[in-house]
Amino acid sequence: MKSKIALATLLLLPFTGQYALAEEAVAEEKPSLTISAELGMLFKTGNTKSGDIKAGLNIKHEEGQWLNLIAFNALAKKLETEDEDTGKDEFESTDNKWDILGQTNYSLEEGGKNYLYASAYYEQDKFSSFEYQTSASLGWGRHWWETETSSFFADIGPGVKYDVIRAVPATASDPAIMESTETAAIVQAQALYTRQINDFVEFKQYFVAKQALESDKNSVYKSETSLTTKLIDSLQFKFAFRVDYDTEVEEGFENTNTETSVTLVYSF
């Protein structure tokens, strides 16, 4: 009887092994669509009252040799100030901006490192030198390396940038500056470095440069550094530092703008 059981066990071993491998493959299979939303809020009361809201949405879809990405960010700030004419307290916007980025990558070979990309970007900032800025680019990119703990992606290509420069109201000494537009050919280069420090902490560094081909045109450089800590499987804590730099801005505006945020990120 024991010999029969042993023989049956030996006959079943290949099938149980195949079943275990199949189960492991299903467990490791990544979903084709991933979505994450982030939100951060800060409200102050007392001597001064203010409210800040930071929100974002990231969508990633991967199918075969195609990779589609959409990233949306928004920031709003209000501060309580005293009206000089009425003396009443009222809330005044001190920051109000949003942007959206869309990009599609097509791998030149199945599981290969090289890809072609097309991207489009739109930004609207109420307190910048521009009514809005938009750009589009297409070109070539490469997965320079990708391991279990880190990855580095970079791409480059020609494109075009379109800026609408904000109208400036007239003063006693200066006439009004009318709204104007600027179109420029650009070379866009962007890179993303990701490092999984441990099972709970992830580091990311993103950089994009939109270099105008004419020296008197506005070039744009953006950088975002982030550190994400996993709280539970679907909830993360994110600290981010962002720098935006425009080479050409109107008088009275800063070339460099920075943003520090702390948000909760929910993935589903």
C-alpha positions as CSV (number, residue, x, y, z in Angstrom):
1,M,0.0,0.0,0.0
2,K,2.8,2.4,0.9
3,S,4.6,1.7,-2.4
4,K,1.4,2.6,-4.3
5,I,1.1,5.9,-2.5
6,A,4.7,6.7,-3.2
7,L,4.3,5.9,-6.9
8,A,1.2,8.1,-7.1
9,T,3.1,10.9,-5.4
10,L,5.9,10.6,-7.9
11,L,3.5,10.7,-10.8
12,L,1.7,13.8,-9.5
13,L,4.9,15.8,-8.8
14,P,5.3,17.2,-12.3
15,F,1.7,18.4,-12.4
16,T,1.8,20.0,-8.9
17,G,5.1,21.7,-9.9
18,Q,3.5,23.1,-13.1
19,Y,0.5,24.3,-11.1
20,A,2.7,26.0,-8.5
21,L,4.7,27.8,-11.3
22,A,1.4,28.9,-13.0
23,E,0.1,30.2,-9.8
24,E,3.3,32.2,-9.2
25,A,3.1,33.6,-12.7
26,V,-0.4,34.8,-12.1
27,A,0.6,36.4,-8.8
28,E,3.5,38.3,-10.5
29,E,1.5,39.4,-13.5
30,K,1.1,43.2,-13.5
31,P,-2.2,44.8,-14.2
32,S,-2.4,46.6,-17.6
33,L,-4.1,49.6,-16.1
34,T,-3.0,51.4,-12.9
35,I,-4.5,54.6,-11.5
36,S,-3.3,56.6,-8.5
37,A,-4.8,59.8,-7.0
38,E,-3.1,62.1,-4.5
39,L,-4.5,64.8,-2.2
40,G,-3.0,67.1,0.3
41,M,-4.7,69.9,2.3
42,L,-3.5,72.5,4.8
43,F,-5.8,74.9,6.7
44,K,-4.6,77.5,9.2
45,T,-6.6,79.5,11.7
46,G,-5.7,82.0,14.4
47,N,-3.8,85.1,13.7
48,T,-3.8,84.3,10.0
49,K,-6.2,82.1,8.1
50,S,-5.3,80.2,4.9
51,G,-6.1,77.1,2.9
52,D,-4.0,75.1,0.5
53,I,-5.1,72.2,-1.7
54,K,-2.8,70.0,-3.7
55,A,-4.3,67.3,-6.0
56,G,-3.0,64.9,-8.6
57,L,-4.1,62.0,-10.8
58,N,-1.8,59.5,-12.7
59,I,-3.0,56.9,-15.2
60,K,-0.8,54.3,-16.7
61,H,-1.9,51.7,-19.4
62,E,0.4,49.1,-20.8
63,E,-0.6,46.7,-23.6
64,G,1.8,44.7,-25.7
65,Q,4.4,47.2,-27.1
66,W,2.3,50.3,-26.1
67,L,2.6,52.4,-23.0
68,N,0.2,55.3,-22.3
69,L,0.6,57.8,-19.5
70,I,-1.5,60.7,-18.3
71,A,-0.5,62.9,-15.3
72,F,-2.6,65.7,-13.9
73,N,-1.6,68.1,-11.1
74,A,-3.5,71.1,-9.5
75,L,-2.6,73.5,-6.7
76,A,-4.7,76.2,-5.1
77,K,-3.9,78.6,-2.2
78,K,-6.0,81.2,-0.5
79,L,-4.9,83.7,2.2
80,E,-7.0,85.9,4.4
81,T,-6.2,89.6,3.9
82,E,-7.7,92.9,4.9
83,D,-9.3,95.0,2.2
84,E,-7.6,98.5,2.2
85,D,-10.9,100.3,1.3
86,T,-13.5,98.5,3.4
87,G,-11.2,97.2,6.2
88,K,-13.0,93.8,6.0
89,D,-11.2,90.5,6.0
90,E,-11.5,88.5,2.7
91,F,-9.8,85.5,1.2
92,E,-7.4,86.2,-1.7
93,S,-5.9,83.6,-4.0
94,T,-2.1,83.5,-3.8
95,D,-1.6,80.5,-6.1
96,N,-3.8,78.8,-8.6
97,K,-2.4,76.5,-11.3
98,W,-2.9,73.2,-13.0
99,D,-1.1,71.1,-15.7
100,I,-1.7,67.9,-17.6
101,L,0.8,65.7,-19.4
102,G,0.0,62.9,-21.9
103,Q,2.6,60.6,-23.5
104,T,2.5,57.4,-25.6
105,N,5.5,55.1,-26.0
106,Y,5.8,52.3,-28.6
107,S,8.5,49.8,-28.1
108,L,10.4,49.0,-31.3
109,E,10.7,45.3,-30.4
110,E,8.8,43.1,-28.0
111,G,10.4,43.4,-24.6
112,G,13.1,45.7,-26.1
113,K,14.8,48.8,-24.7
114,N,14.2,51.3,-27.5
115,Y,10.9,53.1,-28.1
116,L,9.3,55.9,-30.0
117,Y,7.3,58.5,-28.1
118,A,4.8,61.3,-28.6
119,S,3.9,63.7,-25.8
120,A,1.8,66.8,-25.2
121,Y,1.7,69.2,-22.3
122,Y,-0.6,72.0,-21.1
123,E,-0.1,74.4,-18.1
124,Q,-2.1,77.2,-16.7
125,D,-0.8,79.4,-13.9
126,K,-2.8,82.4,-12.7
127,F,0.2,84.0,-11.1
128,S,2.9,83.4,-13.7
129,S,4.1,85.5,-16.6
130,F,2.0,83.4,-18.9
131,E,-1.8,82.9,-19.4
132,Y,-0.9,79.4,-20.4
133,Q,1.9,77.3,-21.9
134,T,1.6,74.3,-24.1
135,S,4.1,72.1,-26.0
136,A,4.2,68.9,-28.1
137,S,7.1,66.6,-29.0
138,L,7.9,63.3,-30.6
139,G,11.2,61.3,-30.8
140,W,13.2,58.4,-29.6
141,G,13.8,57.0,-26.1
142,R,15.5,54.1,-24.3
143,H,15.2,52.0,-21.1
144,W,18.8,52.5,-20.2
145,W,18.5,50.0,-17.3
146,E,15.8,48.3,-15.4
147,T,16.3,46.0,-12.5
148,E,14.2,44.8,-9.6
149,T,15.1,47.8,-7.5
150,S,15.9,50.6,-10.0
151,S,15.2,51.9,-13.5
152,F,16.3,54.8,-15.7
153,F,14.3,56.0,-18.7
154,A,15.2,58.9,-21.0
155,D,14.0,60.2,-24.4
156,I,14.7,63.1,-26.7
157,G,13.1,64.6,-29.8
158,P,12.1,67.8,-31.6
159,G,8.9,69.7,-30.9
160,V,7.1,73.0,-30.7
161,K,6.1,75.2,-27.8
162,Y,3.4,77.8,-27.7
163,D,3.2,80.5,-24.9
164,V,0.5,83.1,-24.3
165,I,2.1,86.0,-22.5
166,R,-0.1,87.6,-19.8
167,A,-1.3,91.1,-20.4
168,V,0.1,93.6,-17.8
169,P,-2.2,96.5,-16.7
170,A,-1.0,100.1,-17.2
171,T,0.6,102.1,-14.4
172,A,1.1,105.8,-14.0
173,S,4.5,105.6,-15.6
174,D,4.2,102.6,-17.9
175,P,1.7,101.9,-20.6
176,A,-0.2,98.6,-20.6
177,I,1.4,95.5,-22.2
178,M,-1.1,93.7,-24.3
179,E,-1.5,89.9,-24.3
180,S,0.9,88.4,-26.9
181,T,1.8,84.9,-28.1
182,E,5.1,83.2,-28.8
183,T,5.7,80.0,-30.9
184,A,9.1,78.4,-30.8
185,A,10.7,75.2,-32.1
186,I,12.3,73.2,-29.3
187,V,14.3,70.1,-28.5
188,Q,12.8,68.2,-25.6
189,A,14.7,65.9,-23.4
190,Q,13.3,64.1,-20.3
191,A,14.5,61.5,-17.9
192,L,13.0,59.5,-15.0
193,Y,15.1,57.7,-12.4
194,T,13.3,55.3,-9.9
195,R,14.9,53.6,-6.9
196,Q,13.1,51.2,-4.6
197,I,15.0,51.8,-1.4
198,N,13.2,49.0,0.5
199,D,9.8,47.3,0.5
200,F,8.1,50.5,1.8
201,V,10.1,53.5,0.4
202,E,10.5,54.6,-3.2
203,F,12.6,57.5,-4.6
204,K,11.9,59.2,-7.9
205,Q,13.7,61.9,-9.8
206,Y,12.1,63.4,-12.9
207,F,13.6,66.1,-15.2
208,V,12.5,67.7,-18.5
209,A,14.1,70.4,-20.6
210,K,12.4,72.2,-23.4
211,Q,15.2,74.1,-25.1
212,A,14.2,76.7,-27.6
213,L,16.3,76.7,-30.8
214,E,16.3,80.6,-30.9
215,S,18.3,82.4,-28.2
216,D,15.6,85.1,-27.5
217,K,12.8,82.5,-27.1
218,N,11.7,81.1,-23.7
219,S,13.2,77.7,-22.7
220,V,11.6,75.7,-19.9
221,Y,13.2,73.4,-17.3
222,K,11.3,71.3,-14.8
223,S,12.4,69.0,-12.0
224,E,10.5,66.9,-9.4
225,T,12.1,64.9,-6.6
226,S,9.8,62.7,-4.6
227,L,10.0,60.1,-1.8
228,T,7.0,57.8,-1.3
229,T,6.4,55.7,1.8
230,K,3.8,52.8,1.8
231,L,1.4,53.0,4.7
232,I,-0.8,50.0,3.5
233,D,-1.1,48.2,0.2
234,S,-3.1,50.9,-1.6
235,L,-2.2,54.0,0.5
236,Q,1.1,55.9,0.4
237,F,2.6,59.0,1.9
238,K,4.4,61.2,-0.6
239,F,6.9,64.1,-0.1
240,A,7.8,66.0,-3.3
241,F,9.9,69.0,-4.2
242,R,9.3,70.6,-7.6
243,V,11.3,73.3,-9.5
244,D,10.0,75.2,-12.5
245,Y,12.4,77.5,-14.4
246,D,11.6,79.8,-17.4
247,T,14.5,81.6,-19.1
248,E,12.4,84.5,-20.4
249,V,9.7,86.1,-18.2
250,E,8.1,89.5,-18.1
251,E,9.3,92.2,-15.7
252,G,8.1,91.7,-12.2
253,F,8.0,87.9,-12.4
254,E,10.5,85.4,-11.1
255,N,12.3,83.0,-13.4
256,T,12.3,80.2,-10.8
257,N,9.3,78.8,-8.9
258,T,9.5,76.0,-6.3
259,E,6.8,73.9,-4.7
260,T,7.1,71.6,-1.7
261,S,4.1,69.3,-1.0
262,V,3.1,66.5,1.3
263,T,0.2,64.3,0.0
264,L,-1.5,61.0,0.5
265,V,-1.6,58.8,-2.6
266,Y,-4.3,56.1,-3.2
267,S,-3.7,53.5,-5.8
268,F,-6.4,51.4,-7.4
